[in-house]
């Protein structure tokens, strides 16, 4: 098993110490002990030693487990996966805020379709799920047909012509013809499935689940297309062209002024950008008295989740906190 990279070690240390929130405890050793790819997600496993005990940390999503309660890593991974599946079921109608804002109305109607499915028993109930799925898809048109990114449309389709509008949306959002064809085709077929469920007097639970999954895929793909269009390509390492860039930072003193130094590290090749330093006094000038109030609240709350604990010195030293979050 490869040793954890420096930035990886630091990230796990900061996570564990942030969860422990104990000034008398801190990480002394981080060892990566396993890696498994399950259902398309890679779960990294770490054995973390602290002053007071030992913990397992498993990623995707990241969580920690006391080794006194979970002595075996295989058992802990199984528990972690079960927890992930339960959380995933609850998050079926959830999405990141920066994505959901691009399809808020559609997502709200999709949540109503999921709620209807949770109480459905008979064919007419499953047909009602189809109606709500159809409404969710049409909400994509209502929410976006007059958006600035769409621009002027010479011959606009009717308001309920989802297929016509999606052809326009994909042409605006996706320069890659294969991605454009995929989103248009999957939308067209999902619309047909939703309308078919609405009129199917012999609809079954599996028919409704199939339709819900298809509509969710359309909404997620559309939101990704919107985010991709707005953000453009992510930054890459100037040395190896990797996307594995990690923002780092620490409290520093330059020319007798205390402040916050930040830089970027490449997780693939170890390249580091130049350090960008900002004195806290500059922050104080910009933010004013609110900074003092914030720092006071931080001190009252105890260690922040991203504080880096130095076990051999007996004191905390933030390594990745935003400017001003000093102890």
C-alpha positions, 0 to 999 in steps of 0.5 A: 500500500503506497504511503500517504502523500504529504498533502493527504496526510495533512488533510486527514490530520486536520479532519480528525483533529477538527472532529475530536475538538480536544486541545489535549489530543492530536494526531501522531501518525497517519497510515493509509491501510487500504483502498477499494472501489465500490459502485464507482467510488473509491474509498480510501482507508486510514489508520490514525493514531492520536495521543488518546487513541486510534481511529479508522478514517474512510473516505467517500464520504469521509467519516471516522470510527473509534477502533475500540468500537470497530476493531476490524477495518473490513467490518468498519468498511461494510458499516461505512458502506451501509451508512453511505447507502442510507444517506444516499437514499435520503439524499435522492432529492438533494443536490449541491446548492451551486447545481440546484440553483440551475433547476430549482423549480424542476428539482422541487417538483421532482421531490414531490414525485419522490414523495408521491412514490413513497406513499403509492400503492396502486396503479393510479398512484404510480400514474400520478408519479408520472404526472409529477415527473412530467411536471418536473421536466417541463419546469426545466423549460419554464425556469430557463427559456428566458435566461440570459445564457439562452439569448434570442431564439428566432422561432421559439418552441411552445412552452410545453415542447420540452424536446424542442427547448432541450435542443436549444439548451444543449446547443447553447451549453455544450460545445461537444457534439457527443455530450450535446447529443446525449443530453438531448437524446436522454431527455427525449426518451425520458419525456416519453417514459414519463408520459407513458407512465402517466397513461399506463393503467397497469403501471407497476412500482418498478415502472414508477421507479424507472421513471424517477431514476430517468428524470433524476438523471436528466436533471443532474445532467442538465445541472452539470451542463449549466455548471460546466458552461459557467465555470469553464475548464478547471485549473491544471498543474503547470508542470504535469497538467494534473487536475489534482490541485490542493489549496493550502495555507498557514499562519506566517510572519513576513517582515515582522507582520503576522498574516496568512500565507496561501499556496497551491500544491499538486497532489500528483507531482508535488509542484507548489505555487508561489506563496501569497501572503496577506497581513492580518492588518489588511484584513482588519482594515477591510473587515473592520470590527467584525473580524475581532468578533469573528476571532473571538467566536473562534476562540470560544468555540475551540479548535477549528476543523482544519486546525493542524495539530503539532503533537511534538510541540503541544500546540496547534498551528493552523495549516489550511484555515482562511485568513484571520482564523488564528488561535 
